[in-house]
Amino acid sequence: MGATGSKLEKALGDQFPEGERYFGLENFGNTCYCNSVLQALYFCVPFREQLLDYYSNNKNLADADESLLTCLADLFMQISSQKKKTGVISPRRFVQKLKKQNEIFRSYMHQDAHEFLNYLLNELVDILEKESNAAKSDQEISPSEKIANGPKTTLANGTHKEPLVTWVHKNFQGILTNETRCLCCETVTARDETFFDLSLDIEQNSSITSCLKNFSSTETLNAEDKFFCDKCCSLQEAQKRMKIKKPPHILVIHLKRFKYIEQLGRYKKLSYRVVFPLELKLSNTVEELDAEYSLFAVVVHVGSGPNHGHYVSLVKSHNHWLYFDDENVEMIDESAVQTFFGSAQEYSSNTDHGYILFYESVCSGTTS
């Protein structure tokens, strides 16, 4: 790797960002799904900074109680405190902990990077919530407060305890609102739900903007799918649509490239060409205000099918684009990002397709 490292340093020359580190991650046979997501998260700067803060405030905790969170914090700390600017690091402790905790990731099968990202973020939230509850348990009001799901708990004076908002939530959580309008009485019922990422159905030769429009399009509920309207007290025809009520600081978009085909009885990879812009305007919001985002990482699935293949990631750091393929890191031109949109024809030699996109909100600071 020495040669690759010095090659990257040469390529950046005196433009090498002060204090930044570009390290490849060792692959343990089938852990590219993990490496590609970890690189995207490492270059999600607000997340990295909060994780390193957590690490410095909980140094003693790392020895006492190893968790996926402490292993991740330890890995990020190792990378960021390297004397060298480039090289390779082994995420062995993190991967061992992941496999120990979740049997899905134990096998040598090809794993799903999106499934891993979901599991990791939810696991980090669980750990932070448990730590917060443990810290509060000394001044506990009643035993019922120990129930994991905060919102259900009523305190002694009858007020509801707010769910804990961790720094993971602050980065990734957005709120969707599901609006259903009864076509008989026009009453709108809205139900909110939170999300860490948006999974979008894809179509051939489309764009993220059109996928998002489809995601928020109006659907009519009729025949067997009628909606029970509380006001009419009966099943009625209705219109339903999903809108983004609160856009997240980091918008993670997962393209549903693996589709179950009934006739085949298995999953098939959709290699559709879906254009993802470097700058994205999110216009399907409740406030009707455009939220502006800038792309800073892409997890790419390489391969023609869902059960085999490889993952790499593209990352934007200090206005340079880098290509992370396990141990190897190289600079790429911004225009090369377009080669990962997908294939316009069904059968194509290009099997490298954008799978998970990471956008950061522009108004609240940029990644560079």
C-alpha positions as CSV (number, residue, x, y, z in Angstrom):
1,M,0.0,0.0,0.0
2,G,3.0,2.3,0.5
3,A,3.1,2.9,-3.2
4,T,-0.6,3.7,-3.4
5,G,-0.4,6.0,-0.4
6,S,2.5,7.9,-1.8
7,K,0.7,8.0,-5.2
8,L,-2.3,9.6,-3.6
9,E,-0.1,12.1,-1.7
10,K,1.7,13.0,-4.9
11,A,-1.6,13.5,-6.7
12,L,-2.8,15.9,-4.0
13,G,0.6,17.4,-3.5
14,D,0.4,20.7,-1.5
15,Q,-3.4,20.5,-1.8
16,F,-3.4,17.7,0.8
17,P,-6.0,18.9,3.3
18,E,-4.5,19.9,6.7
19,G,-5.2,17.3,9.3
20,E,-7.2,15.0,7.0
21,R,-6.4,11.3,6.7
22,Y,-7.2,9.0,3.8
23,F,-6.9,5.3,4.8
24,G,-8.0,2.2,3.1
25,L,-9.6,-0.6,5.2
26,E,-8.5,-4.2,5.2
27,N,-11.1,-6.7,3.9
28,F,-11.6,-9.9,5.8
29,G,-12.9,-12.0,2.9
30,N,-16.4,-10.5,2.4
31,T,-16.4,-7.2,4.4
32,C,-16.5,-4.7,1.5
33,Y,-20.1,-4.0,2.4
34,C,-18.9,-2.8,5.8
35,N,-15.8,-1.0,4.6
36,S,-17.7,1.0,1.9
37,V,-20.3,2.2,4.4
38,L,-17.7,3.0,7.1
39,Q,-15.8,5.3,4.6
40,A,-19.0,7.1,3.7
41,L,-19.7,7.7,7.5
42,Y,-16.1,8.7,8.2
43,F,-16.4,11.5,5.6
44,C,-19.8,12.5,7.0
45,V,-17.9,15.2,9.0
46,P,-20.5,16.2,11.6
47,F,-21.1,12.5,12.4
48,R,-17.3,11.9,12.6
49,E,-16.8,14.9,14.9
50,Q,-19.6,13.9,17.3
51,L,-18.3,10.3,17.4
52,L,-14.8,11.5,18.2
53,D,-16.2,13.8,20.9
54,Y,-18.1,10.9,22.4
55,Y,-14.8,8.9,22.4
56,S,-12.9,11.6,24.2
57,N,-15.7,11.9,26.8
58,N,-16.0,8.2,27.4
59,K,-12.4,6.9,27.2
60,N,-12.8,4.8,30.4
61,L,-16.1,3.4,29.1
62,A,-14.3,1.8,26.1
63,D,-12.3,-0.5,28.4
64,A,-15.3,-1.4,30.7
65,D,-18.0,-2.1,28.1
66,E,-17.1,-2.7,24.5
67,S,-19.9,-2.1,22.2
68,L,-20.4,-1.5,18.4
69,L,-20.3,2.2,19.3
70,T,-17.0,2.1,21.2
71,C,-15.5,-0.1,18.4
72,L,-16.6,2.4,15.8
73,A,-15.3,5.4,17.8
74,D,-12.0,3.6,18.4
75,L,-11.7,2.9,14.6
76,F,-12.4,6.6,13.7
77,M,-10.0,7.7,16.4
78,Q,-7.3,5.4,15.0
79,I,-7.7,6.8,11.5
80,S,-7.9,10.5,12.5
81,S,-4.8,10.3,14.8
82,Q,-2.5,8.6,12.3
83,K,0.9,10.2,11.9
84,K,1.0,9.3,8.2
85,K,-1.5,10.9,5.8
86,T,-2.4,7.7,3.9
87,G,-2.2,4.0,4.5
88,V,-4.3,1.0,5.5
89,I,-6.0,0.3,8.8
90,S,-7.6,-3.0,9.9
91,P,-11.1,-2.6,11.3
92,R,-10.8,-6.1,12.9
93,R,-12.2,-5.2,16.3
94,F,-15.3,-3.5,14.8
95,V,-15.9,-6.4,12.4
96,Q,-15.5,-9.0,15.1
97,K,-17.9,-7.2,17.3
98,L,-20.4,-6.8,14.4
99,K,-20.3,-10.6,13.7
100,K,-20.5,-11.5,17.4
101,Q,-23.6,-9.3,17.8
102,N,-25.5,-10.1,14.6
103,E,-25.5,-13.6,13.0
104,I,-26.6,-12.1,9.6
105,F,-23.1,-10.7,9.2
106,R,-21.3,-13.9,10.3
107,S,-21.5,-15.9,7.1
108,Y,-19.2,-15.6,4.2
109,M,-22.1,-14.7,1.9
110,H,-22.3,-11.4,0.0
111,Q,-24.0,-9.0,2.5
112,D,-26.2,-6.0,1.8
113,A,-24.5,-2.6,2.5
114,H,-27.9,-0.9,3.1
115,E,-29.0,-3.6,5.6
116,F,-25.6,-3.0,7.4
117,L,-26.0,0.8,7.5
118,N,-29.6,0.5,8.9
119,Y,-28.5,-2.0,11.5
120,L,-25.5,0.1,12.6
121,L,-27.4,3.4,13.0
122,N,-30.2,1.8,14.9
123,E,-27.7,0.0,17.1
124,L,-25.8,3.2,17.9
125,V,-29.1,4.9,18.9
126,D,-30.0,1.9,21.2
127,I,-26.6,2.1,22.9
128,L,-26.8,5.9,23.4
129,E,-30.4,5.6,24.7
130,K,-29.3,2.9,27.2
131,E,-26.4,5.0,28.4
132,S,-28.7,8.0,28.8
133,N,-31.2,5.9,30.8
134,A,-28.5,4.4,33.0
135,A,-27.1,7.9,33.7
136,K,-30.6,9.0,34.7
137,S,-31.5,5.9,36.7
138,D,-30.0,7.4,39.9
139,Q,-32.7,10.1,40.0
140,E,-35.4,7.8,38.6
141,I,-38.9,8.9,39.3
142,S,-40.6,5.6,38.9
143,P,-39.6,2.1,37.8
144,S,-41.9,2.4,34.8
145,E,-39.5,4.9,33.3
146,K,-37.1,2.1,32.6
147,I,-39.1,1.0,29.6
148,A,-37.0,1.4,26.5
149,N,-39.5,3.4,24.4
150,G,-39.5,6.8,26.0
151,P,-42.7,8.3,24.5
152,K,-45.0,5.7,26.1
153,T,-43.8,6.6,29.6
154,T,-45.8,8.8,31.8
155,L,-44.0,10.6,34.7
156,A,-45.4,11.1,38.2
157,N,-47.1,14.4,37.3
158,G,-48.8,13.0,34.2
159,T,-46.5,14.6,31.6
160,H,-45.0,12.5,28.8
161,K,-41.3,11.8,28.7
162,E,-39.8,13.0,25.4
163,P,-37.9,10.4,23.4
164,L,-34.1,11.0,23.6
165,V,-32.7,12.8,20.6
166,T,-29.1,11.6,20.2
167,W,-26.5,13.0,17.9
168,V,-27.2,10.2,15.5
169,H,-30.8,11.5,15.2
170,K,-29.5,15.0,14.8
171,N,-27.5,14.0,11.8
172,F,-29.7,11.5,10.0
173,Q,-33.3,11.6,11.2
174,G,-36.0,13.2,9.1
175,I,-39.8,13.1,9.5
176,L,-42.2,12.0,6.9
177,T,-45.9,12.8,7.1
178,N,-48.5,10.4,5.6
179,E,-51.5,12.5,4.6
180,T,-54.8,10.7,3.8
181,R,-57.7,12.8,2.5
182,C,-61.2,11.4,2.6
183,L,-62.9,12.1,-0.7
184,C,-66.3,12.2,0.9
185,C,-65.8,14.8,3.7
186,E,-62.4,16.2,2.7
187,T,-60.9,15.6,6.2
188,V,-57.1,15.1,6.1
189,T,-55.6,12.6,8.5
190,A,-51.9,13.0,9.0
191,R,-49.5,10.5,10.5
192,D,-45.9,11.3,11.1
193,E,-43.1,8.8,11.0
194,T,-39.3,9.2,11.4
195,F,-36.7,7.9,8.9
196,F,-32.9,7.5,8.8
197,D,-32.9,6.9,5.0
198,L,-35.3,7.0,2.1
199,S,-35.7,3.8,0.1
200,L,-36.7,4.7,-3.4
201,D,-38.2,2.6,-6.2
202,I,-36.3,3.1,-9.4
203,E,-37.2,3.1,-13.1
204,Q,-35.0,2.9,-16.2
205,N,-33.5,6.2,-17.4
206,S,-34.8,8.3,-14.5
207,S,-33.3,10.6,-12.0
208,I,-33.3,11.0,-8.2
209,T,-35.7,13.9,-8.6
210,S,-38.2,11.8,-10.5
211,C,-37.8,8.9,-8.0
212,L,-38.5,11.4,-5.2
213,K,-41.6,12.7,-7.0
214,N,-42.9,9.2,-7.4
215,F,-42.3,8.6,-3.7
216,S,-44.5,11.6,-2.9
217,S,-47.1,11.0,-5.6
218,T,-50.8,10.8,-4.7
219,E,-52.3,7.4,-4.6
220,T,-56.1,6.8,-4.7
221,L,-57.5,4.3,-2.2
222,N,-60.6,2.6,-3.5
223,A,-62.3,-0.7,-4.0
224,E,-60.6,-3.2,-1.6
225,D,-58.2,-0.5,-0.4
226,K,-60.8,2.0,1.0
227,F,-59.8,4.0,4.0
228,F,-61.7,4.1,7.3
229,C,-62.6,7.7,7.9
230,D,-63.1,8.6,11.6
231,K,-65.3,11.5,10.7
232,C,-67.6,9.6,8.3
233,C,-67.4,6.5,10.5
234,S,-67.2,4.3,7.4
235,L,-64.9,3.1,4.7
236,Q,-64.4,5.8,2.0
237,E,-62.4,6.4,-1.1
238,A,-59.4,8.5,-0.2
239,Q,-56.2,10.0,-1.6
240,K,-53.0,9.3,0.1
241,R,-49.5,10.8,-0.2
242,M,-46.2,10.9,1.6
243,K,-44.4,14.2,2.2
244,I,-41.2,15.2,3.9
245,K,-42.2,17.2,6.9
246,K,-38.7,17.7,8.3
247,P,-35.7,17.1,6.0
248,P,-32.7,15.6,7.8
249,H,-29.3,17.2,8.0
250,I,-27.8,14.2,6.2
251,L,-30.1,12.8,3.6
252,V,-29.4,9.1,2.9
253,I,-31.1,7.8,-0.3
254,H,-31.2,4.0,-0.9
255,L,-31.9,3.0,-4.5
256,K,-33.9,-0.3,-4.6
257,R,-31.7,-2.0,-7.1
258,F,-32.6,-5.5,-5.9
259,K,-36.1,-6.6,-6.9
260,Y,-37.8,-9.8,-6.2
261,I,-39.1,-11.3,-9.4
262,E,-42.0,-13.7,-8.8
263,Q,-41.5,-15.6,-12.1
264,L,-37.9,-16.3,-11.3
265,G,-38.5,-16.9,-7.6
266,R,-35.4,-14.8,-6.7
267,Y,-34.0,-11.3,-6.5
268,K,-32.6,-9.6,-9.6
269,K,-30.3,-6.6,-9.8
270,L,-31.8,-3.6,-11.6
271,S,-28.9,-2.0,-13.4
272,Y,-31.1,1.0,-14.4
273,R,-29.6,4.3,-15.2
274,V,-30.6,6.7,-12.4
275,V,-29.0,10.1,-12.5
276,F,-28.0,11.5,-9.1
277,P,-27.0,15.1,-9.2
278,L,-24.1,16.6,-7.2
279,E,-26.5,19.3,-5.9
280,L,-30.0,18.2,-5.1
281,K,-33.1,20.3,-4.4
282,L,-35.7,18.6,-2.3
283,S,-39.0,20.1,-3.2
284,N,-41.5,17.6,-1.9
285,T,-41.6,19.1,1.6
286,V,-44.6,20.1,3.7
287,E,-43.4,23.7,3.9
288,E,-43.0,23.8,0.1
289,L,-39.5,25.2,0.7
290,D,-36.7,23.7,-1.3
291,A,-34.1,22.0,0.9
292,E,-30.7,22.1,-0.8
293,Y,-28.2,19.3,-0.5
294,S,-24.7,18.5,-1.7
295,L,-23.6,14.9,-2.5
296,F,-20.6,13.8,-0.5
297,A,-20.5,10.0,-0.7
298,V,-21.8,7.1,-2.8
299,V,-21.7,3.5,-1.9
300,V,-21.5,1.6,-5.2
301,H,-22.5,-2.0,-5.9
302,V,-20.3,-3.7,-8.4
303,G,-21.6,-6.9,-10.0
304,S,-24.5,-8.2,-12.1
305,G,-26.5,-10.0,-9.4
306,P,-27.7,-9.5,-5.8
307,N,-25.9,-12.5,-4.3
308,H,-22.3,-11.8,-5.4
309,G,-20.3,-8.8,-6.2
310,H,-18.4,-6.1,-4.5
311,Y,-18.9,-2.7,-2.8
312,V,-16.7,0.4,-3.2
313,S,-17.3,4.0,-2.2
314,L,-16.8,7.4,-3.7
315,V,-16.2,10.2,-1.3
316,K,-16.0,14.0,-1.6
317,S,-13.5,15.5,0.9
318,H,-12.3,19.1,0.7
319,N,-13.6,19.4,-2.8
320,H,-11.7,16.4,-4.1
321,W,-13.3,13.1,-5.1
322,L,-11.7,9.9,-3.8
323,Y,-12.4,6.3,-4.7
324,F,-12.2,3.8,-1.8
325,D,-11.9,0.1,-2.7
326,D,-11.0,-1.7,0.6
327,E,-7.2,-1.2,1.0
328,N,-6.9,1.0,-2.1
329,V,-7.6,4.7,-2.2
330,E,-7.2,6.9,-5.2
331,M,-8.2,10.3,-6.5
332,I,-10.8,10.5,-9.2
333,D,-12.1,13.3,-11.3
334,E,-15.5,14.7,-10.4
335,S,-16.8,13.9,-13.9
336,A,-16.1,10.2,-13.2
337,V,-19.0,10.2,-10.7
338,Q,-21.4,10.0,-13.7
339,T,-20.1,6.6,-14.7
340,F,-21.9,5.2,-11.6
341,F,-25.4,6.3,-12.7
342,G,-26.2,2.8,-14.1
343,S,-26.8,1.4,-17.6
344,A,-29.2,2.7,-20.2
345,Q,-29.4,-0.8,-21.8
346,E,-30.4,-3.9,-19.9
347,Y,-27.2,-5.8,-20.8
348,S,-24.1,-3.7,-20.4
349,S,-20.5,-4.4,-19.4
350,N,-20.7,-1.7,-16.8
351,T,-21.9,-3.2,-13.5
352,D,-20.8,-0.4,-11.1
353,H,-24.0,1.3,-10.0
354,G,-24.7,3.9,-7.3
355,Y,-26.6,2.2,-4.5
356,I,-26.6,4.4,-1.4
357,L,-26.3,8.2,-1.7
358,F,-25.2,10.5,1.1
359,Y,-26.2,14.2,0.8
360,E,-25.5,16.9,3.3
361,S,-27.8,19.9,3.8
362,V,-26.1,23.0,2.3
363,C,-27.5,25.7,4.5
364,S,-26.1,24.2,7.7
365,G,-22.5,23.9,6.7
366,T,-20.7,21.9,4.1
367,T,-18.6,18.9,4.3
368,S,-15.5,20.5,2.7
